[in-house]
Amino acid sequence: MGKIYVVGMGPGNKENMTFRAYKAMEDSDILIGHKTYIGLVEDMFSHKELVRSAMKKEVARCEETLKLARDGKIVSLISSGDAGVYGMAGIMLEVAAGSGVEVEIIPGVTSANASGSVVGAPIMHDHATISLSDLLTDWELIKKRLDLASAGDFVISLYNPKSFSRTTQIVEAREIMMKHKGEETPVAIVRNTGREAQDYVLTTLKDMLNEEINMFTTVIIGNSKTYVTDGKMITPRGYKL
């Protein structure tokens, strides 16, 4: 029997990768993942066997990983961010259940954490992460989560906010949030976090749709106490200064 590492590699650059994540990939015979993620690490691990997979092939990817491990290989199944946050950890554990193959989950820096650090300290207080992708979750349930998180005055990080085929969800999400959050609530729009094309905009809930938002964007919406100063977005935790 081999072994499976399910690796959260953070944003994809070595500087934001944990030592543990790098070591797991270095100790592996094979790295397998979505072609975008393999592309982010192929220069670092060009001496490894690299297996690229397509979008929406997550089950097949895990089945192939399990087969390789049963053949005696040490395999790293890689995800960006943290493998346990919209990543491959859960499905790999489900596929490998009862197989006898060891599966070790390697945590990574999430997109929300990495994006937050780019713009300041926007998630210093209670925080909700919501994906706007309705491929695996019913849109009505996503809307309910948006409504309740906004009513609870959570800082909200939106993953998968917009794609070529999904253009209306971000519009509806903003409408839901504006029922509970003021229109001047600070919003950070961070694109390509931790990668060469990284950039960001600080705007407001009222104006956020005027900015470019795509699948490589994390959108962070503040709570009622969040403010911007010196070009940084801050959500105070309540310390007396």
N, C-alpha and C positions, 0 to 999 in steps of 0.2 A: 504494500500500500504506500502511496505517496501522501501528500498533504495539500490542503487548500488554504491559501491566505485570501481573505476578502479584504482588499486594501482600499482605504480612503486616502487618496493621494493629494487632497487639498485642491487648490485652484489649478494645479498642474505644473507649477514651476518648482524647482528644487528648493528654493529659499523658503517656500511655504509648506514643504513636505516634512513630516516628522521623521526623526532618525529611524523609528520603528518601521514606518512605511517603506522608507528607502531600503532598509536592511531586508525586509520581507521580499521585496522585488529582487534585490541582489542575490538572495539565497534561493530564488526560484529557478527552475529550469525553463518555464514557459510563463509569459505574460499574456493574458487574454482579456479583451475588453472591447467596448464600442470603438469604432475606427477613429473617432475624434480624440478619445482618451489615449489610445495607443500612440496617436500622432504627437501627443504632448510629451511622451516619455521615450520615444524611440531613439532619440539622440543619446540619452543617458544609458539606455539598455540595448544598444544595437547588437551587443554580443549575445543577447538572449533570443530564444524563439518567440516571435510576436504573432499573436493570432488576432485578427481583426474581425469584428462582428457588426452587423447592421442594426439600426434602430428597430425596436419592436421584436427583437429576437432574444429577449432576456431569458426565457425558459430554455431555449435551445443552447444559449451561451452557457448556462449553468449545467445543463446535461453534458455538454462537451467538456467542461471543466471537470466534472465528476469522473467522466470516462478517462481523461488524461491522468487524474490522480489514482484511479484504480489500476492504471497501467504502470504505476510506480513513480510518476512524475510529481515534482513539487511545483504547484501552479499558483500564480497570483492572479486572481480575478479583480480587475481594477475598476474603481469608480472615481469620479471627481468628488471634491468635497469630502464628506464623511459617508462611508459605505452603508451606514445604518440610517441615513437621512435621505430618503428618495433614491437610495443606492441599491446595491446588489446583495446586501447582507441577509435580509430576510428570505428572499427567494432562494438563495444558495443553501441556507440552512434547511428550508423546506424540501428542496430537491435532494439534498444529501442525507435526509433523515433515514436512519436505519441502515445506511450503507457501510458503516464502520470506518469511513474515511474521516480523519480529523479535519475540522474546519476552524480556523482561527480568524477572528474579526480584528482588523487593524483600523483604529479610528483615525480620522483626518480633520483638518480645518474646514468647517462648513463655509458655503458661499456667503451666508448671512454674517458669520464672524469675520471672514476676510473682507467682505464689502464694507462692513461696519468700520473696520479699522482704517480703511481708505478715507472715509469721510469724517472720522472723529470717534465719537462714543455714543452712537444712537440707540444701542440696545442694552444700556446699563441697567434697565429695570425690566419688569415682567414683559415677556416677549412671545409672540406667536408666529410660527412659520406656516404659510399656507401656499400650496401649489395651485395655480390656476389651470393646470392641465386637467381636462375632463376625460382623458383616455381611459383611466382606471378608476376614477371617482365621479359619481353623478354630479352634474353641475348644480342641481338644487341643494345638495349637501354642502358643496363648496360655498354657495351663497349663504347658507345658514351659518357656517363657520366664520365667514367674513363679517356677517352682521353681529354675531355674538362677541367676537374678538374686538370689534370696534366699539360695541356697547360697553365692554369691560375695560376700555381705555388701554388696551394692550398696544405696545409698539408692534407693528406687523411687517414681516418680511415676506414679499411675494416672490415665489419661484415660478419658473416657466410662465412668465406674464403674458407673452405674445409670440405668435409664430406666423408663418405665411398663411396657414389655414385657420388660425384662431386669433381673430382680430377684435372681437366684440367683448370677450371676457374681461379684459382690463378696463374697458369703458364701464361695464356694469359693476365691476368691483369698486371702482372709484365712486360711483353713484351710491352704492351701499354704504361705503365708509363715510361719505359726506352726510349721512343721516345722523351720525354720532360724533364725527370729528369736525372741527372748524376748518373752513376753507384755506386758512393760512397755516395749517399744520405743516411743519417741515417734511419734505420728502427727499430722499437721496435716490438717485438713479445711477447705478454703477454698472458699467459694461466691461466685459472681458476681464474680470477681477483676477489679478495676479498674472496676467498675460501681456504680451507685447503691446497690444492695442488698448490697454486699460485706460478708461477715462470715466469721468463722473460729472454729474450736474446736481446741484442743490436747488430745489425748487419748492413748490407748495402743492398741497392737494388740489387746489383750484387749477393750477397750471401744469400739472404733471403730464397730461396727455399731449402737450405741445412738444415734448422731448422724444427723442428716438428710444424706443423700447423694443427689444427683441428677445430671442431665446437665450442670448448670452448676457442678459441683464438681470440684476437683482434690484428690486424696488423696496426700499425701507421707508415706511410711513411712521412718523413719530406719534407719541401720545400727547395728552393735553399739556404736558410740562416741557416737551422737547423744544429746543430753540437753537438758533444758529448764531455763533459768534466767532469772529476772526476766521471765517471760512470753514468752521468746523460745526458739525451737527452733534448736539449733546442732549442726552436725556438724563437729567439729574436724578440721583437715587434718593436724595432727601437730606444729605449731610448739611449741617449748618456751617456756612462759611463766615 
